Amino acid sequence: MTKLTNNYNLEEKTAKFGESVIKFCKTIKQNSINNSIVNQLIRSATSIGANYMEANGASSRKDFKNKIHICKKESQETKHWLRMMASCDLEKKEEIKKLWEEAQELTFIFGKIISTLNKNSEIKSFN
């Protein structure tokens, strides 16, 4: 399976995003309310890159597409946890907004990859 690349390296972009979320979470004063949110946020944000790495090592087109779907789902989940974090820590709203926008961009990127894969499958089925 060939790696999808444009003007940037998506492996690097997803890794940097996960690192940014980890760095952000280190600044959060954890308490009984936000402790589980921090854990979920780190899990979903870092899972995006891990699943993208798995997609690039996929054994088939179907496997690749499945892993990309998971990347999109994890991006969407990360947006949810960022929203929940914003309700816990009003002082960090601007940082959270920037991370949310990055997660949204990743959601769009993976959505576009899925759309392209679906279009290519439709074209092949007509040939």
N, CA, C and O atoms as CSV, one atom per row, in Angstrom:
chain,resi,resn,atom,element,x,y,z
A,1,MET,N,N,0.858,-1.172,0.000
A,1,MET,CA,C,0.000,0.000,0.000
A,1,MET,C,C,0.902,1.231,0.000
A,1,MET,O,O,1.815,1.329,0.820
A,2,THR,N,N,0.658,2.160,-0.901
A,2,THR,CA,C,1.480,3.362,-0.938
A,2,THR,C,C,0.975,4.382,0.064
A,2,THR,O,O,-0.223,4.496,0.324
A,3,LYS,N,N,1.912,5.107,0.609
A,3,LYS,CA,C,1.598,6.128,1.600
A,3,LYS,C,C,0.991,7.339,0.906
A,3,LYS,O,O,1.498,7.784,-0.124
A,4,LEU,N,N,-0.084,7.870,1.461
A,4,LEU,CA,C,-0.695,9.072,0.920
A,4,LEU,C,C,0.049,10.284,1.446
A,4,LEU,O,O,0.109,10.499,2.657
A,5,THR,N,N,0.617,11.079,0.549
A,5,THR,CA,C,1.297,12.298,0.970
A,5,THR,C,C,0.893,13.433,0.054
A,5,THR,O,O,0.659,13.240,-1.139
A,6,ASN,N,N,0.818,14.609,0.628
A,6,ASN,CA,C,0.580,15.821,-0.144
A,6,ASN,C,C,1.765,16.729,0.110
A,6,ASN,O,O,2.913,16.306,-0.028
A,7,ASN,N,N,1.502,17.965,0.476
A,7,ASN,CA,C,2.565,18.909,0.759
A,7,ASN,C,C,3.093,18.746,2.180
A,7,ASN,O,O,3.966,19.507,2.598
A,8,TYR,N,N,2.605,17.809,2.903
A,8,TYR,CA,C,3.042,17.572,4.276
A,8,TYR,C,C,3.007,16.083,4.531
A,8,TYR,O,O,2.407,15.317,3.775
A,9,ASN,N,N,3.649,15.692,5.590
A,9,ASN,CA,C,3.694,14.287,5.950
A,9,ASN,C,C,2.627,14.045,7.012
A,9,ASN,O,O,2.734,14.557,8.127
A,10,LEU,N,N,1.622,13.286,6.683
A,10,LEU,CA,C,0.501,13.057,7.594
A,10,LEU,C,C,0.930,12.247,8.818
A,10,LEU,O,O,0.363,12.412,9.898
A,11,GLU,N,N,1.917,11.385,8.657
A,11,GLU,CA,C,2.449,10.674,9.829
A,11,GLU,C,C,2.997,11.687,10.837
A,11,GLU,O,O,2.727,11.602,12.035
A,12,GLU,N,N,3.764,12.635,10.332
A,12,GLU,CA,C,4.356,13.656,11.198
A,12,GLU,C,C,3.276,14.561,11.791
A,12,GLU,O,O,3.336,14.916,12.968
A,13,LYS,N,N,2.306,14.926,10.988
A,13,LYS,CA,C,1.223,15.798,11.458
A,13,LYS,C,C,0.432,15.141,12.590
A,13,LYS,O,O,0.114,15.792,13.585
A,14,THR,N,N,0.119,13.867,12.441
A,14,THR,CA,C,-0.645,13.184,13.489
A,14,THR,C,C,0.200,12.979,14.742
A,14,THR,O,O,-0.314,13.060,15.857
A,15,ALA,N,N,1.495,12.714,14.563
A,15,ALA,CA,C,2.389,12.561,15.725
A,15,ALA,C,C,2.524,13.886,16.471
A,15,ALA,O,O,2.447,13.920,17.699
A,16,LYS,N,N,2.723,14.968,15.735
A,16,LYS,CA,C,2.850,16.295,16.363
A,16,LYS,C,C,1.564,16.663,17.096
A,16,LYS,O,O,1.612,17.275,18.163
A,17,PHE,N,N,0.431,16.298,16.537
A,17,PHE,CA,C,-0.838,16.593,17.198
A,17,PHE,C,C,-0.921,15.842,18.528
A,17,PHE,O,O,-1.266,16.428,19.554
A,18,GLY,N,N,-0.610,14.566,18.507
A,18,GLY,CA,C,-0.615,13.778,19.743
A,18,GLY,C,C,0.326,14.368,20.778
A,18,GLY,O,O,-0.017,14.463,21.957
A,19,GLU,N,N,1.519,14.766,20.337
A,19,GLU,CA,C,2.483,15.383,21.242
A,19,GLU,C,C,1.960,16.696,21.819
A,19,GLU,O,O,2.168,16.993,22.995
A,20,SER,N,N,1.286,17.472,20.989
A,20,SER,CA,C,0.713,18.748,21.457
A,20,SER,C,C,-0.344,18.517,22.525
A,20,SER,O,O,-0.417,19.254,23.508
A,21,VAL,N,N,-1.156,17.500,22.329
A,21,VAL,CA,C,-2.194,17.179,23.320
A,21,VAL,C,C,-1.550,16.707,24.625
A,21,VAL,O,O,-1.985,17.098,25.708
A,22,ILE,N,N,-0.526,15.876,24.527
A,22,ILE,CA,C,0.172,15.422,25.735
A,22,ILE,C,C,0.767,16.616,26.483
A,22,ILE,O,O,0.623,16.736,27.699
A,23,LYS,N,N,1.432,17.487,25.742
A,23,LYS,CA,C,2.042,18.685,26.345
A,23,LYS,C,C,0.970,19.538,27.027
A,23,LYS,O,O,1.159,20.013,28.147
A,24,PHE,N,N,-0.151,19.724,26.339
A,24,PHE,CA,C,-1.261,20.493,26.912
A,24,PHE,C,C,-1.767,19.839,28.197
A,24,PHE,O,O,-1.963,20.513,29.209
A,25,CYS,N,N,-1.975,18.537,28.152
A,25,CYS,CA,C,-2.532,17.825,29.307
A,25,CYS,C,C,-1.604,17.886,30.519
A,25,CYS,O,O,-2.068,17.833,31.658
A,26,LYS,N,N,-0.309,17.995,30.283
A,26,LYS,CA,C,0.631,18.133,31.386
A,26,LYS,C,C,0.427,19.437,32.146
A,26,LYS,O,O,0.834,19.550,33.302
A,27,THR,N,N,-0.202,20.423,31.509
A,27,THR,CA,C,-0.424,21.730,32.154
A,27,THR,C,C,-1.725,21.773,32.947
A,27,THR,O,O,-1.985,22.733,33.673
A,28,ILE,N,N,-2.537,20.736,32.808
A,28,ILE,CA,C,-3.842,20.698,33.479
A,28,ILE,C,C,-3.669,20.250,34.927
A,28,ILE,O,O,-3.034,19.233,35.207
A,29,LYS,N,N,-4.238,21.017,35.827
A,29,LYS,CA,C,-4.288,20.592,37.226
A,29,LYS,C,C,-5.415,19.573,37.335
A,29,LYS,O,O,-6.595,19.918,37.274
A,30,GLN,N,N,-5.029,18.320,37.496
A,30,GLN,CA,C,-6.028,17.262,37.500
A,30,GLN,C,C,-6.771,17.210,38.832
A,30,GLN,O,O,-6.211,17.456,39.901
A,31,ASN,N,N,-8.041,16.884,38.720
A,31,ASN,CA,C,-8.895,16.697,39.896
A,31,ASN,C,C,-9.855,15.556,39.596
A,31,ASN,O,O,-9.775,14.936,38.536
A,32,SER,N,N,-10.747,15.283,40.511
A,32,SER,CA,C,-11.656,14.146,40.343
A,32,SER,C,C,-12.583,14.301,39.137
A,32,SER,O,O,-13.065,13.304,38.599
A,33,ILE,N,N,-12.831,15.512,38.716
A,33,ILE,CA,C,-13.733,15.735,37.576
A,33,ILE,C,C,-13.003,15.559,36.249
A,33,ILE,O,O,-13.491,14.863,35.358
A,34,ASN,N,N,-11.844,16.181,36.114
A,34,ASN,CA,C,-11.207,16.174,34.798
A,34,ASN,C,C,-10.179,15.065,34.593
A,34,ASN,O,O,-9.650,14.920,33.491
A,35,ASN,N,N,-9.887,14.285,35.620
A,35,ASN,CA,C,-8.891,13.223,35.503
A,35,ASN,C,C,-9.234,12.240,34.385
A,35,ASN,O,O,-8.377,11.920,33.562
A,36,SER,N,N,-10.453,11.767,34.347
A,36,SER,CA,C,-10.824,10.800,33.296
A,36,SER,C,C,-10.888,11.471,31.926
A,36,SER,O,O,-10.626,10.830,30.908
A,37,ILE,N,N,-11.232,12.746,31.898
A,37,ILE,CA,C,-11.265,13.469,30.616
A,37,ILE,C,C,-9.850,13.579,30.052
A,37,ILE,O,O,-9.641,13.365,28.858
A,38,VAL,N,N,-8.886,13.911,30.897
A,38,VAL,CA,C,-7.490,13.992,30.462
A,38,VAL,C,C,-7.042,12.642,29.906
A,38,VAL,O,O,-6.427,12.584,28.841
A,39,ASN,N,N,-7.340,11.572,30.611
A,39,ASN,CA,C,-6.947,10.233,30.140
A,39,ASN,C,C,-7.580,9.898,28.789
A,39,ASN,O,O,-6.903,9.402,27.888
A,40,GLN,N,N,-8.860,10.165,28.651
A,40,GLN,CA,C,-9.562,9.875,27.389
A,40,GLN,C,C,-9.019,10.745,26.257
A,40,GLN,O,O,-8.849,10.276,25.132
A,41,LEU,N,N,-8.751,12.002,26.559
A,41,LEU,CA,C,-8.228,12.931,25.557
A,41,LEU,C,C,-6.877,12.456,25.033
A,41,LEU,O,O,-6.647,12.441,23.824
A,42,ILE,N,N,-6.000,12.076,25.926
A,42,ILE,CA,C,-4.680,11.588,25.503
A,42,ILE,C,C,-4.821,10.306,24.689
A,42,ILE,O,O,-4.142,10.136,23.676
A,43,ARG,N,N,-5.696,9.406,25.125
A,43,ARG,CA,C,-5.877,8.140,24.403
A,43,ARG,C,C,-6.383,8.369,22.980
A,43,ARG,O,O,-5.849,7.799,22.028
A,44,SER,N,N,-7.409,9.201,22.840
A,44,SER,CA,C,-7.972,9.404,21.501
A,44,SER,C,C,-7.027,10.199,20.604
A,44,SER,O,O,-6.889,9.884,19.422
A,45,ALA,N,N,-6.375,11.223,21.151
A,45,ALA,CA,C,-5.489,12.068,20.334
A,45,ALA,C,C,-4.267,11.297,19.840
A,45,ALA,O,O,-3.851,11.463,18.693
A,46,THR,N,N,-3.696,10.460,20.692
A,46,THR,CA,C,-2.515,9.702,20.273
A,46,THR,C,C,-2.889,8.500,19.409
A,46,THR,O,O,-2.060,7.992,18.654
A,47,SER,N,N,-4.120,8.052,19.520
A,47,SER,CA,C,-4.590,6.932,18.708
A,47,SER,C,C,-4.698,7.304,17.229
A,47,SER,O,O,-4.601,6.435,16.363
A,48,ILE,N,N,-4.895,8.571,16.942
A,48,ILE,CA,C,-5.008,9.007,15.540
A,48,ILE,C,C,-3.734,8.634,14.791
A,48,ILE,O,O,-3.784,7.997,13.739
A,49,GLY,N,N,-2.599,9.035,15.342
A,49,GLY,CA,C,-1.323,8.747,14.687
A,49,GLY,C,C,-0.998,7.266,14.668
A,49,GLY,O,O,-0.478,6.752,13.678
A,50,ALA,N,N,-1.304,6.578,15.760
A,50,ALA,CA,C,-1.030,5.138,15.819
A,50,ALA,C,C,-1.818,4.396,14.735
A,50,ALA,O,O,-1.289,3.503,14.074
A,51,ASN,N,N,-3.069,4.771,14.563
A,51,ASN,CA,C,-3.885,4.110,13.537
A,51,ASN,C,C,-3.461,4.509,12.128
A,51,ASN,O,O,-3.581,3.715,11.195
A,52,TYR,N,N,-2.966,5.731,11.970
A,52,TYR,CA,C,-2.471,6.125,10.656
A,52,TYR,C,C,-1.211,5.323,10.306
A,52,TYR,O,O,-1.024,4.918,9.159
A,53,MET,N,N,-0.355,5.099,11.300
A,53,MET,CA,C,0.826,4.254,11.070
A,53,MET,C,C,0.398,2.843,10.667
A,53,MET,O,O,0.988,2.241,9.770
A,54,GLU,N,N,-0.621,2.326,11.330
A,54,GLU,CA,C,-1.138,0.999,10.973
A,54,GLU,C,C,-1.713,1.008,9.561
A,54,GLU,O,O,-1.537,0.045,8.814
A,55,ALA,N,N,-2.397,2.084,9.190
A,55,ALA,CA,C,-2.964,2.192,7.840
A,55,ALA,C,C,-1.855,2.110,6.797
A,55,ALA,O,O,-2.003,1.441,5.774
A,56,ASN,N,N,-0.754,2.790,7.061
A,56,ASN,CA,C,0.356,2.765,6.102
A,56,ASN,C,C,1.013,1.405,5.997
A,56,ASN,O,O,1.698,1.120,5.015
A,57,GLY,N,N,0.815,0.566,6.993
A,57,GLY,CA,C,1.339,-0.794,6.931
A,57,GLY,C,C,0.266,-1.818,6.623
A,57,GLY,O,O,0.464,-3.016,6.826
A,58,ALA,N,N,-0.867,-1.350,6.134
A,58,ALA,CA,C,-2.016,-2.231,5.888
A,58,ALA,C,C,-1.673,-3.326,4.890
A,58,ALA,O,O,-0.868,-3.139,3.978
A,59,SER,N,N,-2.308,-4.472,5.092
A,59,SER,CA,C,-2.060,-5.628,4.223
A,59,SER,C,C,-2.963,-5.642,2.992
A,59,SER,O,O,-2.740,-6.419,2.063
A,60,SER,N,N,-3.977,-4.787,2.987
A,60,SER,CA,C,-4.887,-4.728,1.842
A,60,SER,C,C,-5.541,-3.353,1.786
A,60,SER,O,O,-5.457,-2.560,2.724
A,61,ARG,N,N,-6.186,-3.101,0.673
A,61,ARG,CA,C,-6.915,-1.833,0.510
A,61,ARG,C,C,-8.043,-1.740,1.548
A,61,ARG,O,O,-8.283,-0.674,2.114
A,62,LYS,N,N,-8.723,-2.849,1.790
A,62,LYS,CA,C,-9.805,-2.880,2.760
A,62,LYS,C,C,-9.284,-2.569,4.168
A,62,LYS,O,O,-9.907,-1.816,4.916
A,63,ASP,N,N,-8.150,-3.150,4.514
A,63,ASP,CA,C,-7.520,-2.904,5.815
A,63,ASP,C,C,-7.121,-1.428,5.929
A,63,ASP,O,O,-7.349,-0.800,6.963
A,64,PHE,N,N,-6.529,-0.881,4.868
A,64,PHE,CA,C,-6.143,0.532,4.845
A,64,PHE,C,C,-7.357,1.428,5.090
A,64,PHE,O,O,-7.317,2.333,5.923
A,65,LYS,N,N,-8.428,1.162,4.357
A,65,LYS,CA,C,-9.640,1.966,4.477
A,65,LYS,C,C,-10.213,1.879,5.896
A,65,LYS,O,O,-10.653,2.887,6.450
A,66,ASN,N,N,-10.209,0.697,6.476
A,66,ASN,CA,C,-10.711,0.505,7.828
A,66,ASN,C,C,-9.902,1.333,8.833
A,66,ASN,O,O,-10.476,1.986,9.705
A,67,LYS,N,N,-8.587,1.307,8.712
A,67,LYS,CA,C,-7.726,2.065,9.638
A,67,LYS,C,C,-7.938,3.569,9.463
A,67,LYS,O,O,-7.908,4.318,10.440
A,68,ILE,N,N,-8.151,4.008,8.233
A,68,ILE,CA,C,-8.410,5.437,7.991
A,68,ILE,C,C,-9.743,5.835,8.624
A,68,ILE,O,O,-9.865,6.928,9.177
A,69,HIS,N,N,-10.739,4.957,8.547
A,69,HIS,CA,C,-12.022,5.209,9.223
A,69,HIS,C,C,-11.799,5.376,10.726
A,69,HIS,O,O,-12.388,6.257,11.352
A,70,ILE,N,N,-10.954,4.535,11.294
A,70,ILE,CA,C,-10.666,4.635,12.726
A,70,ILE,C,C,-9.969,5.961,13.033
A,70,ILE,O,O,-10.268,6.597,14.044
A,71,CYS,N,N,-9.051,6.377,12.175
A,71,CYS,CA,C,-8.387,7.675,12.365
A,71,CYS,C,C,-9.415,8.806,12.419
A,71,CYS,O,O,-9.335,9.690,13.272
A,72,LYS,N,N,-10.377,8.766,11.501
A,72,LYS,CA,C,-11.409,9.803,11.484
A,72,LYS,C,C,-12.248,9.747,12.755
A,72,LYS,O,O,-12.543,10.784,13.348
A,73,LYS,N,N,-12.628,8.557,13.174
A,73,LYS,CA,C,-13.430,8.414,14.393
A,73,LYS,C,C,-12.666,8.920,15.620
A,73,LYS,O,O,-13.247,9.578,16.484
A,74,GLU,N,N,-11.385,8.620,15.696
A,74,GLU,CA,C,-10.570,9.078,16.826
A,74,GLU,C,C,-10.418,10.597,16.805
A,74,GLU,O,O,-10.396,11.230,17.860
A,75,SER,N,N,-10.315,11.181,15.625
A,75,SER,CA,C,-10.258,12.645,15.509
A,75,SER,C,C,-11.551,13.269,16.027
A,75,SER,O,O,-11.530,14.268,16.745
A,76,GLN,N,N,-12.664,12.668,15.653
A,76,GLN,CA,C,-13.958,13.168,16.121
A,76,GLN,C,C,-14.090,13.006,17.632
A,76,GLN,O,O,-14.591,13.901,18.313
A,77,GLU,N,N,-13.643,11.870,18.155
A,77,GLU,CA,C,-13.711,11.648,19.593
A,77,GLU,C,C,-12.841,12.663,20.338
A,77,GLU,O,O,-13.222,13.160,21.398
A,78,THR,N,N,-11.687,12.959,19.780
A,78,THR,CA,C,-10.793,13.937,20.397
A,78,THR,C,C,-11.472,15.300,20.496
A,78,THR,O,O,-11.324,16.000,21.498
A,79,LYS,N,N,-12.210,15.672,19.462
A,79,LYS,CA,C,-12.951,16.948,19.518
A,79,LYS,C,C,-13.941,16.945,20.673
A,79,LYS,O,O,-14.113,17.956,21.353
A,80,HIS,N,N,-14.582,15.822,20.891
A,80,HIS,CA,C,-15.536,15.714,22.003
A,80,HIS,C,C,-14.831,15.936,23.341
A,80,HIS,O,O,-15.295,16.716,24.173
A,81,TRP,N,N,-13.697,15.237,23.543
A,81,TRP,CA,C,-12.996,15.361,24.824
A,81,TRP,C,C,-12.414,16.757,25.013
A,81,TRP,O,O,-12.334,17.246,26.140
A,82,LEU,N,N,-12.010,17.396,23.930
A,82,LEU,CA,C,-11.545,18.780,24.038
A,82,LEU,C,C,-12.686,19.704,24.467
A,82,LEU,O,O,-12.490,20.617,25.269
A,83,ARG,N,N,-13.862,19.458,23.931
A,83,ARG,CA,C,-15.026,20.246,24.343
A,83,ARG,C,C,-15.320,20.042,25.834
A,83,ARG,O,O,-15.603,21.001,26.553
A,84,MET,N,N,-15.251,18.807,26.284
A,84,MET,CA,C,-15.495,18.527,27.703
A,84,MET,C,C,-14.423,19.192,28.572
A,84,MET,O,O,-14.720,19.710,29.649
A,85,MET,N,N,-13.181,19.171,28.094
A,85,MET,CA,C,-12.090,19.805,28.840
A,85,MET,C,C,-12.315,21.312,28.932
A,85,MET,O,O,-12.030,21.921,29.963
A,86,ALA,N,N,-12.816,21.902,27.877
A,86,ALA,CA,C,-13.085,23.342,27.894
A,86,ALA,C,C,-14.106,23.704,28.966
A,86,ALA,O,O,-14.037,24.782,29.557
A,87,SER,N,N,-15.043,22.811,29.212
A,87,SER,CA,C,-16.040,23.091,30.252
A,87,SER,C,C,-15.452,22.922,31.655
A,87,SER,O,O,-16.006,23.437,32.626
A,88,CYS,N,N,-14.341,22.210,31.762
A,88,CYS,CA,C,-13.681,22.008,33.062
A,88,CYS,C,C,-12.661,23.096,33.380
A,88,CYS,O,O,-12.441,23.424,34.546
A,89,ASP,N,N,-12.046,23.649,32.356
A,89,ASP,CA,C,-10.944,24.587,32.565
A,89,ASP,C,C,-11.126,25.803,31.660
A,89,ASP,O,O,-10.593,25.847,30.551
A,90,LEU,N,N,-11.871,26.775,32.134
A,90,LEU,CA,C,-12.186,27.959,31.329
A,90,LEU,C,C,-10.945,28.780,30.991
A,90,LEU,O,O,-10.925,29.477,29.977
A,91,GLU,N,N,-9.924,28.708,31.818
A,91,GLU,CA,C,-8.693,29.472,31.580
A,91,GLU,C,C,-7.927,28.969,30.365
A,91,GLU,O,O,-7.117,29.706,29.803
A,92,LYS,N,N,-8.160,27.760,29.959
A,92,LYS,CA,C,-7.406,27.136,28.860
A,92,LYS,C,C,-8.199,27.113,27.552
A,92,LYS,O,O,-7.817,26.418,26.610
A,93,LYS,N,N,-9.292,27.863,27.487
A,93,LYS,CA,C,-10.173,27.775,26.315
A,93,LYS,C,C,-9.475,28.075,24.994
A,93,LYS,O,O,-9.758,27.421,23.990
A,94,GLU,N,N,-8.568,29.052,24.973
A,94,GLU,CA,C,-7.888,29.394,23.713
A,94,GLU,C,C,-6.970,28.261,23.247
A,94,GLU,O,O,-6.943,27.933,22.061
A,95,GLU,N,N,-6.233,27.676,24.160
A,95,GLU,CA,C,-5.384,26.529,23.814
A,95,GLU,C,C,-6.235,25.370,23.318
A,95,GLU,O,O,-5.906,24.715,22.329
A,96,ILE,N,N,-7.326,25.133,24.017
A,96,ILE,CA,C,-8.223,24.044,23.649
A,96,ILE,C,C,-8.828,24.297,22.276
A,96,ILE,O,O,-8.964,23.371,21.476
A,97,LYS,N,N,-9.186,25.533,22.001
A,97,LYS,CA,C,-9.770,25.880,20.697
A,97,LYS,C,C,-8.788,25.566,19.570
A,97,LYS,O,O,-9.183,25.032,18.534
A,98,LYS,N,N,-7.512,25.893,19.767
A,98,LYS,CA,C,-6.502,25.608,18.740
A,98,LYS,C,C,-6.361,24.106,18.516
A,98,LYS,O,O,-6.279,23.646,17.377
A,99,LEU,N,N,-6.334,23.347,19.608
A,99,LEU,CA,C,-6.255,21.888,19.474
A,99,LEU,C,C,-7.506,21.335,18.803
A,99,LEU,O,O,-7.413,20.427,17.978
A,100,TRP,N,N,-8.680,21.874,19.149
A,100,TRP,CA,C,-9.932,21.438,18.535
A,100,TRP,C,C,-9.885,21.694,17.022
A,100,TRP,O,O,-10.314,20.852,16.233
A,101,GLU,N,N,-9.367,22.851,16.629
A,101,GLU,CA,C,-9.271,23.177,15.203
A,101,GLU,C,C,-8.335,22.215,14.475
A,101,GLU,O,O,-8.598,21.837,13.333
A,102,GLU,N,N,-7.241,21.819,15.131
A,102,GLU,CA,C,-6.338,20.828,14.538
A,102,GLU,C,C,-7.036,19.474,14.397
A,102,GLU,O,O,-6.887,18.794,13.381
A,103,ALA,N,N,-7.795,19.090,15.422
A,103,ALA,CA,C,-8.540,17.829,15.353
A,103,ALA,C,C,-9.586,17.886,14.239
A,103,ALA,O,O,-9.819,16.895,13.546
A,104,GLN,N,N,-10.203,19.035,14.076
A,104,GLN,CA,C,-11.192,19.220,13.002
A,104,GLN,C,C,-10.518,19.089,11.640
A,104,GLN,O,O,-11.064,18.464,10.731
A,105,GLU,N,N,-9.335,19.677,11.500
A,105,GLU,CA,C,-8.601,19.571,10.242
A,105,GLU,C,C,-8.264,18.112,9.936
A,105,GLU,O,O,-8.400,17.664,8.797
A,106,LEU,N,N,-7.827,17.376,10.952
A,106,LEU,CA,C,-7.541,15.950,10.751
A,106,LEU,C,C,-8.801,15.188,10.368
A,106,LEU,O,O,-8.758,14.305,9.511
A,107,THR,N,N,-9.925,15.526,10.998
A,107,THR,CA,C,-11.198,14.893,10.647
A,107,THR,C,C,-11.507,15.113,9.172
A,107,THR,O,O,-11.907,14.183,8.472
A,108,PHE,N,N,-11.321,16.347,8.698
A,108,PHE,CA,C,-11.566,16.659,7.283
A,108,PHE,C,C,-10.604,15.893,6.369
A,108,PHE,O,O,-11.012,15.364,5.335
A,109,ILE,N,N,-9.333,15.838,6.753
A,109,ILE,CA,C,-8.336,15.136,5.936
A,109,ILE,C,C,-8.704,13.659,5.796
A,109,ILE,O,O,-8.709,13.116,4.690
A,110,PHE,N,N,-9.010,13.012,6.922
A,110,PHE,CA,C,-9.345,11.588,6.852
A,110,PHE,C,C,-10.675,11.373,6.130
A,110,PHE,O,O,-10.854,10.366,5.445
A,111,GLY,N,N,-11.596,12.305,6.279
A,111,GLY,CA,C,-12.853,12.228,5.532
A,111,GLY,C,C,-12.614,12.298,4.036
A,111,GLY,O,O,-13.257,11.591,3.259
A,112,LYS,N,N,-11.682,13.157,3.636
A,112,LYS,CA,C,-11.354,13.298,2.214
A,112,LYS,C,C,-10.684,12.027,1.683
A,112,LYS,O,O,-10.960,11.591,0.565
A,113,ILE,N,N,-9.812,11.448,2.487
A,113,ILE,CA,C,-9.163,10.196,2.071
A,113,ILE,C,C,-10.222,9.114,1.871
A,113,ILE,O,O,-10.191,8.383,0.881
A,114,ILE,N,N,-11.154,9.015,2.811
A,114,ILE,CA,C,-12.229,8.023,2.708
A,114,ILE,C,C,-13.067,8.268,1.463
A,114,ILE,O,O,-13.393,7.335,0.729
A,115,SER,N,N,-13.410,9.523,1.233
A,115,SER,CA,C,-14.206,9.887,0.053
A,115,SER,C,C,-13.480,9.504,-1.236
A,115,SER,O,O,-14.094,8.977,-2.164
A,116,THR,N,N,-12.187,9.766,-1.292
A,116,THR,CA,C,-11.390,9.419,-2.473
A,116,THR,C,C,-11.330,7.903,-2.661
A,116,THR,O,O,-11.461,7.405,-3.778
A,117,LEU,N,N,-11.131,7.179,-1.567
A,117,LEU,CA,C,-11.111,5.716,-1.653
A,117,LEU,C,C,-12.452,5.182,-2.159
A,117,LEU,O,O,-12.493,4.263,-2.978
A,118,ASN,N,N,-13.553,5.768,-1.663
A,118,ASN,CA,C,-14.885,5.338,-2.102
A,118,ASN,C,C,-15.103,5.638,-3.577
A,118,ASN,O,O,-15.649,4.806,-4.302
A,119,LYS,N,N,-14.684,6.812,-4.030
A,119,LYS,CA,C,-14.835,7.165,-5.443
A,119,LYS,C,C,-14.023,6.233,-6.326
A,119,LYS,O,O,-14.492,5.788,-7.374
A,120,ASN,N,N,-12.794,5.941,-5.892
A,120,ASN,CA,C,-11.957,5.028,-6.673
A,120,ASN,C,C,-12.554,3.638,-6.726
A,120,ASN,O,O,-12.436,2.957,-7.744
A,121,SER,N,N,-13.193,3.200,-5.649
A,121,SER,CA,C,-13.847,1.883,-5.658
A,121,SER,C,C,-15.021,1.856,-6.625
A,121,SER,O,O,-15.246,0.867,-7.322
A,122,GLU,N,N,-15.770,2.963,-6.656
A,122,GLU,CA,C,-16.904,3.049,-7.585
A,122,GLU,C,C,-16.429,3.009,-9.027
A,122,GLU,O,O,-17.039,2.345,-9.865
A,123,ILE,N,N,-15.347,3.712,-9.320
A,123,ILE,CA,C,-14.813,3.738,-10.687
A,123,ILE,C,C,-14.367,2.337,-11.093
A,123,ILE,O,O,-14.649,1.903,-12.210
A,124,LYS,N,N,-13.680,1.627,-10.211
A,124,LYS,CA,C,-13.205,0.273,-10.527
A,124,LYS,C,C,-14.366,-0.691,-10.733
A,124,LYS,O,O,-14.274,-1.605,-11.553
A,125,SER,N,N,-15.464,-0.495,-9.993
A,125,SER,CA,C,-16.585,-1.419,-10.138
A,125,SER,C,C,-17.318,-1.224,-11.463
A,125,SER,O,O,-18.028,-2.126,-11.908
A,126,PHE,N,N,-17.160,-0.066,-12.100
A,126,PHE,CA,C,-17.793,0.172,-13.391
A,126,PHE,C,C,-16.932,-0.317,-14.548
A,126,PHE,O,O,-17.426,-0.470,-15.665
A,127,ASN,N,N,-15.659,-0.562,-14.295
A,127,ASN,CA,C,-14.753,-0.991,-15.371
A,127,ASN,C,C,-14.832,-2.457,-15.630
A,127,ASN,O,O,-14.132,-2.969,-16.504
